[in-house]
Amino acid sequence: MRTLVDLGDGQIQALDELSKKDKRSRAALIRQAIDDYLAKRHSKQEDDAFGLWGKRKVDGLAYQEKVRREW
């Protein structure tokens, strides 16, 4: 899918320099940058959730069994 994005002159110049250095198209560099950004964001969301249960005094399994008995 094509997407229109406005970039500044400095960004275009930097992309062109990287493109020549890496022998990759500007579009390939932008796609890679987006993939890296999305992976970083996904990883951050996982890190934000890690350990949320740790501050609770109740055993996780005991809590799960209690809640399921309520059904």
VONU-698301 format. One record per residue (C-alpha): x, y, z; residue in three letters. Coordinates in Angstrom, 3 decimals. Example, Ala and Ser with C-alpha at 12.3 -4.5 7.8 and 13.67 -1.06 7.14 Angstrom:
<rs>
{{12.300; -4.500; 7.800}; "ALA"}
{{13.670; -1.060; 7.140}; "SER"}
</rs>
This chain:
<rs>
{{0.000; 0.000; 0.000}; "MET"}
{{1.273; 3.440; -0.797}; "ARG"}
{{1.195; 6.097; 1.881}; "THR"}
{{1.875; 9.785; 1.484}; "LEU"}
{{4.163; 11.232; 4.162}; "VAL"}
{{5.556; 14.764; 4.316}; "ASP"}
{{9.255; 14.842; 5.230}; "LEU"}
{{11.503; 17.813; 5.816}; "GLY"}
{{14.445; 18.649; 3.590}; "ASP"}
{{16.908; 17.509; 6.260}; "GLY"}
{{15.159; 14.163; 6.575}; "GLN"}
{{15.228; 13.624; 2.816}; "ILE"}
{{18.904; 14.544; 2.666}; "GLN"}
{{19.772; 12.191; 5.540}; "ALA"}
{{17.763; 9.380; 3.929}; "LEU"}
{{19.494; 9.944; 0.600}; "ASP"}
{{22.915; 9.763; 2.255}; "GLU"}
{{21.997; 6.547; 4.075}; "LEU"}
{{20.487; 5.159; 0.907}; "SER"}
{{23.740; 5.633; -0.981}; "LYS"}
{{25.847; 4.315; 1.898}; "LYS"}
{{23.701; 1.195; 2.476}; "ASP"}
{{22.893; 0.693; -1.231}; "LYS"}
{{19.195; 0.482; -0.386}; "ARG"}
{{16.276; 2.521; -1.614}; "SER"}
{{14.837; 5.349; 0.428}; "ARG"}
{{11.565; 3.416; 0.634}; "ALA"}
{{13.378; 0.350; 2.018}; "ALA"}
{{15.009; 2.491; 4.708}; "LEU"}
{{11.661; 4.010; 5.671}; "ILE"}
{{9.990; 0.582; 5.830}; "ARG"}
{{12.807; -0.690; 8.067}; "GLN"}
{{12.501; 2.359; 10.317}; "ALA"}
{{8.766; 1.770; 10.694}; "ILE"}
{{9.315; -1.928; 11.452}; "ASP"}
{{11.897; -1.006; 14.119}; "ASP"}
{{9.560; 1.579; 15.650}; "TYR"}
{{6.628; -0.829; 15.791}; "LEU"}
{{8.764; -3.586; 17.321}; "ALA"}
{{10.059; -1.168; 19.958}; "LYS"}
{{6.537; -0.009; 20.815}; "ARG"}
{{5.278; -3.590; 21.050}; "HIS"}
{{8.178; -4.514; 23.310}; "SER"}
{{7.517; -1.480; 25.526}; "LYS"}
{{3.874; -2.506; 25.963}; "GLN"}
{{4.998; -5.949; 27.114}; "GLU"}
{{7.485; -4.375; 29.529}; "ASP"}
{{4.783; -2.092; 30.935}; "ASP"}
{{2.646; -5.125; 31.817}; "ALA"}
{{5.480; -7.271; 33.194}; "PHE"}
{{5.316; -7.621; 36.966}; "GLY"}
{{1.922; -5.991; 37.486}; "LEU"}
{{0.844; -8.864; 39.730}; "TRP"}
{{4.054; -8.765; 41.789}; "GLY"}
{{2.846; -6.140; 44.261}; "LYS"}
{{-0.190; -8.158; 45.281}; "ARG"}
{{-0.084; -10.237; 48.454}; "LYS"}
{{-2.455; -12.931; 47.118}; "VAL"}
{{-1.068; -15.979; 45.317}; "ASP"}
{{-1.974; -15.745; 41.624}; "GLY"}
{{-3.179; -19.326; 41.346}; "LEU"}
{{-5.323; -19.040; 44.495}; "ALA"}
{{-6.872; -15.841; 43.126}; "TYR"}
{{-7.589; -17.486; 39.779}; "GLN"}
{{-9.306; -20.451; 41.441}; "GLU"}
{{-11.366; -18.127; 43.676}; "LYS"}
{{-12.553; -16.063; 40.715}; "VAL"}
{{-13.430; -19.156; 38.682}; "ARG"}
{{-15.521; -20.535; 41.561}; "ARG"}
{{-17.636; -17.392; 41.327}; "GLU"}
{{-18.729; -18.357; 37.809}; "TRP"}
</rs>
